[in-house]
Amino acid sequence: MVRLTREEAASGMANTSETPRRGWRIRWVRVIGILVSLGIVIPGLVMVWGYFSLKSDAKVLKRELHAKQYVALGLETSKLSATIGLMHDALYLTAWVDAIPIARGYWLNGMTLLGAGHDYLYGMRQGLDPILTVLNQKHLSPGQRAPLLNQAVTQAGLNMQKETPTFMRANAALQRLSAQDIPPALIRKGLDIPAIQAISQTFVSILPMMTGPHPVFAKLIGFPHAVRYFLVFQNSGELRATGGFMTAYAYVPFHDGKLGKITSQNIQELDSQVTYHPPAPTVIGAYLPVTYWHLRDANTSPDVPRTVDNIERFYRSIPGAPAINGGMIFIDTWFVDDLIRDVGGLNVPTVAGKTIHLTASNANYEMEYMAEGMGLPANLRKLFIGTMMKELMHKVFHGHVSELLKVGETFYQALNDKQVLLYFDNKDAEALAARYHWAGIIPQKVDGNYLQVVDENLLGHKDNYYVRESYVADIKRRHGQYVETVTIHWIDPAIVNWWLTVPYHSWVRVYAPYGSQFVSMTGIDSYAQVTNEKSLNKTVFGGHVDLPGRFLQSQPPSKGTVVVTFTLPKGVNVKRMLVQKQPGMLDEPVRVTVNGVTRHFMLANNQWLTF
């Protein structure tokens, strides 16, 4: 028997105890390595791969869309959805970030954005699949395709109806996003959270038109019959009732969900083909002045359906004019300025053979200089504006994804601010536009008081680029009835140059509840016109204003004030009031006082007040 010395025994015991200890160390290293891989490396690789895949897929999607390759379009939509879903799953593995206060917002926003994106794309794919399948069957004749498309549209509407909770959940999640908790690097790459939120909100707003067995939206984009819209560009520098002087127009066709070729031209060219020449309305004849009423001056009513009716009477008299069976869309100068900003500017050829670069800050001046300042013949004066509209439409529909996001946000904001007005021949679509106040309709019935100030620049050139308007309404009870006084102020800082600006001339109207009784109107250089518009259920007080001209920089800005006083009909609830914005106006300061209680606000869109 071999005896171990005390030193050998101690050494053996040490070796024995270190073996399992070393094993545990190795195991811990492996565990940590696995955790790091699962929580950092793998998610990081997936996110980087996903980012570049999304960029690539978005380019392909856009290319297939323009090439009308519908099967490829459907496949790319599925790929986008799958990529975003995988990125969302990968981000789950980084849930530990939620415990780090400084990074928690980034992680939550990322989860929300990817989850909502996946839900939207999945839901859209369910809706698009039936239609894309039929459109891809190119061997079908039009007669064979039509009934199949009808069935596909019905199925698509039902699918979209089924996915409505998914869309609503995704939108609610997106609206909770905070732009402050998005990495600056992604913002610089074009991730515009306010734009995404605006587009999402617009989508869910029109979602009712996309659902059910007979989706209205399908009809609006040419299923099963082609539709054509009349797009009107209104120059807000020369303010008119619906937003500005109608200076250019375009035909916007849709068939089988496809946007056709947009053709545009100046309004003078179209007006020259009109054969309907009624006598000019009294105000138009007196202050433009013209003997006959023209198409270009047909937007005299701030109520868009009435203006559309006026335009159609002129348009129907044009021999061989293309049928307008979809409706009309009115856009103003401020919206176009924003679009030019969103697409990074325009390069537009001029009649002189040169090319000019337009930006949001110089576009109004340059367009007016080409149209008015160069003294061109009448047939060429508006040609530049028509050319600009063509170039703008091309860039809007072919822009980069980040630009399209900005365009989507701008469109949503313009709808709310009445810089874009919609009129649909389809009654269901028109009702939805009216519900969201996108249709430019003066409501016949108002649960309370009503006020709208309408300013029309008649022979004032383009002063409204510079003129700023504000007004005050004061309502007091006197001798058992309510008396309302509306005071309108104008300030015009522009210096008269006779081609862009002149002394400002305006026909101003105040729309009030039907049955209001005229008391007085001061500050005008004409008679006061009182009109009871039964179809609108409004009484209108109007008069003409001439501001003094400003000819030198040393002179103060021109100013003008009109005061209209009238009594309100009995039964009007003055504690509630709808103040309706005139289209084409930028935000204007308004103050309303009822029995000593005052509300101050900037009138950016229709405003309900309570007292």
C-alpha positions in Angstrom: 0.0 0.0 0.0 1.4 3.4 -1.1 1.1 6.2 1.3 0.7 9.8 0.0 2.6 12.5 1.6 0.6 15.4 3.0 1.7 17.6 0.2 0.7 15.1 -2.5 -2.7 14.6 -0.9 -3.3 18.3 -0.8 -2.2 18.7 -4.5 -4.6 15.9 -5.6 -7.5 17.4 -3.7 -6.8 20.8 -5.4 -6.8 19.3 -8.9 -10.0 17.5 -8.2 -11.8 20.7 -7.1 -10.5 22.7 -10.0 -11.8 20.4 -12.7 -15.6 21.0 -12.1 -14.8 24.7 -11.5 -13.1 25.0 -14.9 -16.1 23.1 -16.4 -18.5 25.7 -15.0 -16.4 28.5 -16.4 -16.5 27.0 -19.8 -20.3 26.5 -19.6 -20.8 30.1 -18.5 -18.8 31.4 -21.4 -20.9 29.3 -23.7 -24.1 30.5 -22.1 -23.1 34.1 -22.3 -22.0 33.6 -25.9 -25.4 32.1 -26.8 -27.2 34.9 -25.0 -25.2 37.5 -26.8 -25.8 35.8 -30.1 -29.5 35.6 -29.5 -29.9 39.0 -28.0 -27.5 41.1 -30.1 -25.7 39.4 -33.0 -28.5 37.5 -34.7 -31.1 40.4 -34.3 -28.5 42.9 -35.5 -27.7 40.8 -38.6 -31.4 40.3 -39.4 -32.2 44.1 -39.0 -29.3 45.0 -41.3 -30.3 42.4 -43.8 -34.0 43.5 -43.5 -33.1 47.2 -44.0 -31.3 46.6 -47.3 -34.0 44.0 -48.4 -36.7 46.6 -47.8 -34.9 49.2 -49.9 -34.5 46.7 -52.7 -38.0 45.4 -52.5 -39.5 48.9 -52.4 -37.6 49.8 -55.7 -38.9 46.6 -57.3 -42.4 47.2 -56.1 -42.4 50.7 -57.5 -41.0 49.4 -60.8 -43.6 46.7 -61.1 -46.3 49.1 -60.3 -45.4 51.5 -63.1 -44.9 48.5 -65.5 -48.3 47.1 -64.5 -46.8 43.7 -63.7 -49.5 42.6 -61.3 -48.4 39.2 -60.3 -44.9 40.5 -59.6 -46.6 43.3 -57.7 -48.4 40.8 -55.5 -45.3 38.8 -54.9 -43.3 41.8 -53.9 -46.0 42.9 -51.5 -45.7 39.4 -49.9 -41.9 39.7 -49.8 -42.2 43.1 -48.1 -44.6 41.7 -45.5 -42.4 38.6 -44.8 -39.3 40.7 -44.4 -41.0 43.1 -42.0 -42.4 40.1 -40.1 -39.0 38.6 -39.8 -37.5 41.9 -38.6 -40.3 42.2 -36.0 -39.6 38.6 -34.7 -35.9 39.4 -34.5 -36.6 42.5 -32.5 -38.4 40.4 -30.0 -35.1 38.8 -29.1 -33.8 42.2 -28.0 -36.6 42.6 -25.4 -33.8 43.1 -22.8 -33.4 46.7 -24.3 -36.8 47.5 -22.7 -35.1 47.5 -19.3 -32.7 50.3 -20.4 -34.4 53.7 -20.0 -32.4 55.5 -22.6 -33.1 52.9 -25.3 -36.6 51.8 -24.3 -38.4 54.3 -26.5 -36.4 53.3 -29.6 -37.2 49.6 -29.0 -40.9 50.2 -28.4 -41.2 52.4 -31.5 -39.4 49.8 -33.6 -41.7 47.0 -32.4 -44.7 49.2 -33.1 -43.6 50.3 -36.5 -42.7 46.8 -37.8 -45.8 45.2 -36.3 -48.1 47.8 -37.8 -46.3 47.6 -41.2 -46.6 43.8 -41.3 -50.3 44.1 -40.4 -51.0 46.7 -43.1 -49.2 44.8 -45.8 -50.8 41.4 -44.9 -54.3 43.0 -44.9 -53.7 44.7 -48.2 -52.4 41.6 -49.8 -55.6 39.8 -48.7 -57.6 42.5 -50.5 -55.5 42.8 -53.6 -55.0 39.1 -54.3 -58.4 38.4 -56.0 -58.0 41.5 -58.3 -54.4 40.9 -59.1 -55.1 37.3 -60.1 -57.7 38.4 -62.7 -55.6 41.3 -64.0 -52.7 39.0 -64.7 -54.8 36.8 -67.0 -53.9 38.8 -70.1 -55.3 36.2 -72.5 -58.9 37.2 -71.5 -60.9 39.4 -73.7 -62.5 42.5 -72.2 -65.9 40.7 -72.3 -64.5 37.7 -70.4 -62.5 39.8 -67.9 -65.4 42.1 -66.9 -67.5 39.6 -65.0 -64.4 38.1 -63.4 -63.3 41.5 -62.2 -66.7 42.2 -60.7 -66.4 38.9 -58.7 -62.8 39.8 -57.7 -63.8 43.3 -56.6 -66.6 41.8 -54.5 -64.3 39.3 -52.9 -61.6 42.0 -52.3 -64.2 44.1 -50.5 -65.2 41.2 -48.3 -61.6 40.4 -47.6 -60.9 44.0 -46.6 -64.0 44.0 -44.4 -62.6 41.0 -42.6 -59.2 42.7 -42.2 -60.7 46.0 -40.9 -59.9 45.2 -37.2 -56.3 44.6 -38.3 -56.1 47.9 -40.1 -57.7 49.8 -37.2 -55.3 48.2 -34.7 -52.3 49.0 -36.8 -53.4 52.6 -37.2 -54.0 53.0 -33.5 -50.5 51.7 -32.9 -48.9 54.1 -35.4 -50.7 57.1 -34.0 -49.1 56.4 -30.6 -45.6 56.6 -32.1 -43.3 59.3 -30.9 -41.0 60.9 -33.5 -38.6 61.8 -30.7 -37.9 58.1 -30.1 -36.7 57.4 -33.6 -32.9 57.1 -34.2 -31.7 60.2 -36.0 -29.9 58.1 -38.6 -33.3 56.6 -39.7 -34.9 60.0 -39.9 -32.1 61.2 -42.2 -32.7 58.1 -44.3 -36.3 59.3 -44.9 -38.3 57.6 -42.0 -40.9 60.3 -41.5 -43.1 59.4 -38.6 -45.6 62.3 -39.0 -46.0 61.4 -42.7 -46.6 57.7 -41.9 -49.2 58.7 -39.3 -51.0 61.0 -41.7 -51.1 58.4 -44.5 -52.3 55.7 -42.1 -55.1 58.0 -40.8 -56.1 58.9 -44.4 -56.3 55.2 -45.2 -58.5 54.3 -42.3 -60.7 57.3 -43.0 -61.5 56.0 -46.5 -61.5 52.4 -45.4 -65.4 52.2 -45.4 -65.2 52.8 -49.2 -63.0 49.8 -49.6 -65.1 47.2 -47.7 -68.2 45.1 -48.3 -69.5 43.3 -51.3 -69.7 46.6 -53.3 -66.7 48.7 -52.4 -67.1 52.3 -53.6 -63.4 52.8 -53.9 -63.2 50.2 -56.7 -65.6 52.3 -58.8 -63.6 55.5 -58.1 -60.5 53.9 -59.6 -62.2 52.4 -62.7 -63.6 49.0 -61.7 -65.4 47.8 -63.7 -65.9 51.0 -65.9 -63.2 53.6 -66.7 -63.6 57.0 -64.9 -62.1 60.4 -65.7 -61.7 63.2 -63.2 -61.4 66.9 -63.9 -58.5 68.4 -61.9 -58.6 72.2 -61.5 -55.5 74.2 -60.4 -56.6 77.3 -58.6 -54.2 80.2 -58.2 -54.6 81.4 -54.6 -52.7 84.5 -55.4 -55.9 85.7 -57.1 -58.3 84.5 -54.5 -61.8 83.3 -55.5 -64.6 81.6 -53.6 -63.3 78.0 -53.9 -59.6 78.8 -53.5 -58.4 80.9 -56.4 -58.6 81.8 -60.1 -58.9 78.6 -62.2 -55.7 78.9 -64.2 -55.1 75.3 -65.4 -56.8 71.9 -65.6 -56.0 68.3 -66.1 -57.8 65.0 -67.0 -57.0 62.2 -64.6 -58.2 58.8 -65.9 -58.5 55.5 -64.1 -59.3 52.1 -65.6 -59.1 48.7 -63.8 -57.4 50.4 -60.9 -54.7 51.8 -63.1 -53.9 55.5 -63.4 -53.8 56.5 -67.1 -52.0 59.3 -68.8 -52.6 62.6 -67.2 -53.0 65.4 -69.7 -53.1 69.1 -68.7 -53.5 72.5 -70.2 -54.2 76.1 -69.3 -57.8 77.1 -68.7 -57.7 79.7 -71.5 -57.3 77.0 -74.0 -60.4 75.2 -72.7 -62.4 78.4 -72.3 -61.8 79.2 -76.0 -63.8 76.1 -76.9 -66.9 76.9 -74.8 -70.0 77.8 -76.7 -72.2 78.6 -73.7 -72.0 82.4 -73.1 -74.6 83.6 -70.6 -74.6 87.1 -69.3 -72.2 87.7 -66.5 -73.5 87.7 -62.9 -73.9 91.2 -61.6 -70.8 91.3 -59.5 -68.6 89.6 -62.1 -69.9 92.0 -64.8 -69.4 95.1 -62.7 -65.9 94.5 -61.3 -63.9 92.3 -63.7 -65.6 93.7 -65.9 -66.8 91.4 -68.6 -70.0 91.2 -70.8 -70.3 87.4 -70.7 -69.7 84.8 -68.0 -66.7 82.6 -68.7 -65.7 79.1 -67.6 -62.6 80.5 -65.9 -64.8 82.6 -63.6 -67.4 79.9 -62.8 -66.2 79.2 -59.3 -68.3 82.0 -57.8 -69.9 80.0 -55.0 -67.9 78.8 -51.9 -70.1 75.7 -51.9 -68.2 73.3 -54.2 -71.3 71.3 -55.5 -72.8 74.6 -56.7 -69.5 75.6 -58.3 -69.2 72.2 -60.0 -72.7 72.7 -61.4 -71.6 76.0 -62.8 -68.5 74.5 -64.4 -70.4 71.6 -65.9 -72.8 74.0 -67.7 -69.9 75.5 -69.5 -68.1 72.2 -70.0 -71.0 70.4 -71.6 -71.2 73.1 -74.3 -67.7 72.2 -75.6 -68.0 70.1 -78.8 -66.4 66.7 -78.4 -65.1 67.3 -74.8 -64.1 64.1 -73.0 -66.7 62.9 -70.6 -66.1 63.7 -66.9 -67.8 60.8 -65.0 -65.7 60.6 -61.9 -65.9 64.0 -60.4 -63.8 67.1 -59.9 -60.7 67.8 -57.7 -59.7 71.4 -56.8 -56.2 72.1 -55.7 -54.7 75.5 -54.8 -51.4 77.3 -54.9 -50.3 76.5 -51.4 -50.8 72.8 -51.9 -48.8 72.9 -55.1 -46.0 74.8 -53.3 -45.9 72.0 -50.7 -45.7 69.3 -53.4 -42.8 71.1 -55.1 -41.0 71.1 -51.8 -41.8 67.4 -51.2 -40.3 66.3 -54.6 -37.2 68.5 -54.2 -38.1 71.1 -56.8 -38.9 71.1 -60.5 -36.9 71.8 -63.7 -39.4 73.3 -66.2 -38.7 74.3 -69.8 -39.8 77.8 -70.6 -41.2 79.3 -73.9 -37.9 81.0 -74.3 -36.1 77.6 -74.6 -34.5 77.8 -71.2 -35.0 75.7 -68.1 -35.9 77.2 -64.8 -35.6 75.5 -61.4 -38.7 76.0 -59.3 -38.7 75.6 -55.5 -41.5 76.1 -52.9 -40.1 79.6 -52.2 -39.7 80.9 -55.8 -42.4 79.0 -57.7 -45.2 81.6 -57.3 -43.1 84.5 -58.5 -41.5 82.6 -61.4 -44.8 81.2 -62.6 -46.4 84.6 -62.5 -43.5 86.2 -64.2 -43.7 83.7 -67.0 -47.5 84.1 -67.3 -47.8 87.8 -66.8 -44.5 89.7 -66.4 -43.0 88.8 -69.8 -45.8 90.3 -71.8 -46.4 87.1 -73.8 -49.3 86.7 -76.2 -52.5 85.4 -74.7 -52.1 81.9 -76.1 -48.7 81.5 -74.4 -49.2 83.3 -71.1 -50.6 80.3 -69.3 -48.6 77.6 -71.2 -45.8 77.7 -68.7 -48.2 76.9 -65.8 -49.7 74.0 -67.7 -46.2 72.6 -68.4 -45.3 73.0 -64.8 -48.3 71.0 -63.8 -47.4 68.1 -66.1 -43.9 68.0 -64.7 -45.2 68.1 -61.1 -47.6 65.3 -61.7 -44.9 63.2 -63.2 -42.5 63.7 -60.2 -45.3 63.1 -57.7 -46.2 59.7 -59.2 -42.5 58.7 -59.8 -40.9 60.0 -56.6 -38.6 58.2 -54.1 -40.3 56.4 -51.3 -39.3 59.1 -48.8 -40.7 61.8 -51.2 -43.9 59.8 -51.5 -44.3 59.7 -47.7 -44.0 63.5 -47.6 -46.5 63.8 -50.5 -48.9 61.6 -48.5 -48.6 63.7 -45.4 -49.0 66.9 -47.5 -52.2 65.5 -49.2 -53.8 64.6 -45.8 -53.0 68.0 -44.4 -54.3 69.8 -47.5 -57.6 67.9 -47.3 -58.1 69.1 -43.7 -56.9 72.7 -44.5 -59.2 72.9 -47.6 -56.3 73.3 -50.0 -57.6 70.2 -51.8 -61.4 69.9 -52.4 -63.1 66.7 -53.6 -66.3 66.3 -55.5 -67.5 62.8 -56.5 -70.3 61.9 -58.9 -70.6 58.7 -56.8 -73.0 59.7 -53.9 -71.5 57.3 -51.4 -68.0 58.7 -52.0 -69.3 62.3 -51.9 -71.1 61.6 -48.6 -67.8 60.3 -47.1 -65.9 63.3 -48.3 -68.5 65.6 -46.7 -68.3 63.6 -43.5 -64.6 64.5 -43.2 -65.2 68.1 -44.4 -63.1 67.4 -47.6 -65.9 68.3 -50.0 -66.1 72.1 -49.5 -69.9 72.0 -48.7 -71.7 74.7 -46.9 -73.9 72.9 -44.4 -77.6 73.7 -44.8 -78.4 72.7 -41.2 -76.2 73.9 -38.3 -76.9 73.2 -34.7 -76.0 76.8 -33.7 -74.7 80.0 -35.3 -72.8 80.0 -38.5 -70.2 82.3 -40.1 -68.0 82.3 -43.2 -66.1 85.2 -44.7 -65.5 84.9 -48.4 -63.1 87.2 -50.1 -62.9 87.3 -54.0 -60.1 89.1 -55.7 -61.7 90.7 -58.7 -59.2 92.5 -61.0 -56.7 92.6 -58.1 -53.9 90.6 -59.9 -52.0 88.3 -57.5 -52.1 90.4 -54.4 -53.2 87.5 -52.2 -49.7 86.2 -52.2 -49.1 89.1 -49.8 -52.4 90.2 -48.4 -53.3 89.0 -45.0 -56.8 88.9 -43.6 -58.2 88.7 -40.1 -61.6 89.2 -38.6 -63.6 89.6 -35.4 -67.2 88.6 -34.7 -69.0 90.2 -31.7 -72.4 88.9 -30.7 -74.5 90.7 -28.1 -78.1 90.6 -27.0 -79.9 93.9 -27.6 -83.6 94.6 -27.1 -84.5 91.0 -26.9 -82.5 89.8 -30.0 -78.9 88.9 -30.9 -76.9 91.4 -32.9 -73.7 90.2 -34.7 -71.0 92.5 -35.9 -68.3 91.1 -38.1 -65.2 93.3 -38.6 -62.8 92.3 -41.4 -59.3 93.6 -41.7 -56.8 93.5 -44.6 -53.1 94.4 -44.6 -51.3 94.5 -48.0 -47.5 95.0 -47.7 -46.9 94.5 -51.4 -45.5 97.4 -53.5 -47.5 97.9 -56.7 -45.7 96.9 -59.9 -48.8 96.6 -62.2 -48.1 93.0 -63.4 -48.0 91.0 -60.2 -49.6 93.4 -57.7 -51.9 96.4 -58.0 -54.1 98.2 -55.4 -56.2 95.4 -53.9 -59.8 95.0 -55.1 -62.1 92.6 -53.5 -65.8 91.5 -53.3 -66.2 90.4 -49.8 -69.2 88.4 -48.5 -70.4 87.3 -45.1 -72.4 84.1 -44.9 -74.8 84.0 -41.9 -77.8 81.9 -40.8 -80.8 82.2 -43.2 -83.2 85.0 -42.1 -80.5 87.3 -40.6 -81.6 90.9 -41.0 -79.2 93.5 -42.5 -78.4 96.5 -40.3 -75.3 98.2 -41.9 -72.1 97.6 -43.9 -69.3 100.2 -43.7 -65.9 100.4 -45.4 -67.1 99.5 -48.9 -67.2 101.6 -52.0 -70.4 100.1 -53.4 -73.9 99.3 -52.3 -74.4 96.5 -49.8 -75.8 93.4 -51.5 -78.1 91.3 -49.4 -79.0 87.8 -50.8 -81.1 85.0 -49.3 -79.6 81.8 -50.6 -82.4 79.3 -49.9 -80.6 76.3 -51.3 -77.7 76.9 -48.8 -80.1 78.1 -46.1 -77.9 81.2 -45.6 -78.3 84.9 -45.9 -75.3 86.7 -47.5 -74.1 90.3 -47.1 -71.7 91.5 -49.8 -69.8 94.6 -50.8 -66.8 95.9 -52.8 -63.5 97.0 -51.2 -60.7 99.1 -52.7 -57.5 99.3 -50.7 -55.2 102.2 -51.4 -52.0 101.3 -53.3 -48.6 101.2 -51.9 -46.1 102.5 -54.4 -42.9 103.2 -52.4 -41.0 101.2 -49.8 -41.2 104.2 -47.5 -45.0 104.1 -47.5 -46.8 101.9 -44.8 -48.6 98.8 -45.8 -52.1 99.3 -47.3 -54.9 98.6 -44.9 -58.7 98.3 -45.2 -61.6 97.5 -42.8 -65.2 96.4 -43.5 -67.8 96.2 -40.7 -71.0 94.2 -41.2 -73.8 94.3 -38.7 -76.9 92.2 -38.7 -79.4 90.6 -36.4 -79.7 86.9 -36.0 -83.0 85.1 -36.5 -84.8 83.9 -33.4 -84.0 80.4 -32.3 -80.3 80.5 -33.3 -78.3 78.9 -30.5 -75.4 81.5 -30.1 -73.7 79.3 -27.5 -72.5 77.0 -30.4 -71.0 78.4 -33.6 -69.4 76.9 -36.7 -66.8 79.2 -38.3 -66.1 77.8 -41.8 -62.8 78.5 -43.5 -62.7 79.9 -47.1 -60.6 77.6 -49.3 -57.4 79.1 -50.6 -56.8 81.1 -47.4 -53.8 80.5 -45.3 -54.3 80.3 -41.5 -56.0 83.6 -40.5 -56.5 85.0 -36.9 -60.1 85.1 -35.8 -61.7 86.3 -32.6 -65.2 85.6 -31.6 -67.0 87.1 -28.6 -70.5 86.0 -27.4 -72.0 88.0 -24.5 -68.5 88.9 -23.3 -66.9 85.4 -23.6 -64.1 85.4 -26.1 -62.4 82.7 -28.2 -59.1 83.4 -30.1 -57.8 81.0 -32.7 -56.1 80.5 -36.0 -58.6 79.5 -38.6 -56.8 76.6 -40.4 -59.9 74.5 -41.0 -63.6 74.5 -40.0 -63.9 75.4 -36.4 -66.7 74.6 -33.9 -66.9 76.9 -30.9 -68.9 76.6 -27.7 -69.6 79.4 -25.2 
